[in-house]
């Protein structure tokens, strides 16, 4: 199993009702990722989003729009939360062989140390869909 982690974005859908995180974010590479896997629901559980507000979350977690930028202090706070989340996930499902992290370096700092024995693919510009897509292609993702 491989894992995709993408950062949240400032641009979000306007909604008062909670919607899945993968549907909420409108910036970075989230819209392209959403379109790529929309006909393959079995891939959604392999996608995580790094949120400045909520930490590392499942793509299906229900959210409403919020406005919070990631600061260095907040990134430090989220590291332990992300570590616990990944530890639980790895205990239940095993460690992924590879992980793609599409996020700016400050977001990457939240999770990368916890993926020490996973082959990491880092894309430091969340808008760089070409690089992210190339990794997904190499995995055989549709």
N, C-alpha and C positions, 0 to 999 in steps of 0.2 A: 504494500500500500504506500502511495506517495501522498504528500500533504502540500497544499497550497495555502500560503498566508499572504494576505494583501492588507494594506493599510486602509483605514477609513478615509473619507474625504470631507472637505468643508461643504461641498455641494451635496445636498440631500433632496430627496423627493419631498414635496410639500404634502403632508398628511397629518391628520389628527389621530388617526387610528394606527395602532402598532402594525408594522409590516416586517417581513423577514429582512434581516440585515443586508443580505445580498441584493434585495430589491430597493433598499433605502438609499444607498450611496450612488451618486451620479458622477463622481469624479475619479481621477486616476484611471486604472485599468479595470475597475469594477464593472462598468457597463459591457466591456468587451468580454470579460470572463463570464458574466451572466449570460450573454448571448451564446457564447461558445458551449456552455453546458446546459442550457435551458431544456433541451430535449433528452438529457441524460440525468435524471434525478438521482441515480446511484452515485454520481460524482459530487453532489452537494455536500454530503457528510465529510468529504475530504477537503473542504474549503473552510478556512478560518479567516476572521477579520480582526485586525488589531485596531481597536477603538480607543481614542484618547479618553473617552468617558467610561467605557465598559470593560476595557482590557481585551484579552483574547477571547473571542466569541465564535460560536458556530454560525455558519451562514444563514441558518434558519431561525436564529433567535429573533423574537419579535421586539422591535424598537420603534420609537417615535423620534422625529428629528431633535437634535440637540446642538449646542454650539460650545465646543471645547477644543481648544488647540492643545497640542502635546507640548509640554514644557519638559526641560531636563529633569526637574523634580518629580513630575508626574511619571515620566518614563521609569525612574528609579522605583517609585511606588508600584508600578505595574509589573515590574520584573518578578517579584515574588508571587504575585497573583498568577501571572502567566506560567511560572515554574510549577505551581501547584496544579494548574489546569492541565498542562502537558504531562505531568507525572501521572495524574489520574487517567488521562487518555491512553498513555503508553502502557499503563498497567492493565487496562481493560482490553486494548486492541493491539498492543505491540507497537514498537517503534517503527516509523516509516523508514523505508530504505533511502528515500530522497525527499527533500523539501524545497519548494520554491518560495522565496520570501521576496515579495514585490513591495518595497517600502523604502522611505527615506532612512538614512542611517540611524537617526534617533529612534525610529520605530523598530528597526532591525535590532537595536541594542536590547530591546525588551525580551526577545526570544532566542537570539542566536546562540547565546551561551548554553541554553537548555537543549540545543539540538547538536551537541558536541559530537555525537557518534552517528550522525545522519549526513549523507552527502548533500551539502547545501548549494543551492543555486540562488545567488543574491542579485537582485535587480534594484539598484539604488534610486531609480527614478520611477515613481508609481505610475507615470504616464507612458512608460516604455513597453508598450504592448508587443512590439516586435520581438524583443528579447524574452519576455515572459512567454509568449506564444511558441517560440522556438523550443523552450524547455518542455512545454506541454506536448508539442509535436513529438519530441524525443521519447516521451512517455507513452505515446500512442493515444493521448486523449483526443476525442473527436473535435 
